[in-house]
């Protein structure tokens, strides 16, 4: 179980690292746009992403 969790976390880090590596200017612009969003909008987006991840995890597992 822990091996799966660490594997998933490692893949997350690889994917997150690819984004600024491939397009640092676009990444910087995206972060600037995210910083302008309201707290409620960020929370709603975070909730949506978490639910999508849980649904995908349920489908895969």
N, C-alpha and C positions, 0 to 999 in steps of 0.2 A: 504494500500500500504506500509506504513512504517513498519507495523508488518511483512509483507512478507520479506522486506529487512533485518530487524533485525534477523528474523528467518534464512534466508540464511546465513547471516554473522555469526551467532552463530554456525550453522552447519559447516561452513568453519573452524571456530576456533577449533571445536571438532575434525574434521578430521586432521587438521594440527597438533594438539597436540598429536594425536594418533601415528603419525609417529615417533617422537623421543622417545615417551614413550615405544613403542613396541620394537624398535631396535635402541638404541642410538648409537651404534658403526657403524651400516650401515648408519644411518642418518649423522653422522660425516664424513664418507667416501664420501657420496654423496655430501655434502656441499663442501668438499675439491675438488672434481671433477668439480663441478659447478664453483668454483672460478678460475679454470684453463681455462675456456672457454673464447673465445673472446667476445667483446661487441656485434659484429654483430650476432654471434651465439646465444647469450642470447636474443637479440632483436627478432630474427627470431623464437626462441622457444616461447617467450612470445606472439608474434603475433599469432602463431599457436594455442597456448592454449586459447587465447582470442576468436579466431574465432570458435574453437571447443565448447567453452562454450556458445557462442551466438547461434550457430546452435542447440545445445542441449536445450537451453532455448526456442528457437523458436519451436522446436518439442514438448517440454513438455507443453508450454503455447499455 
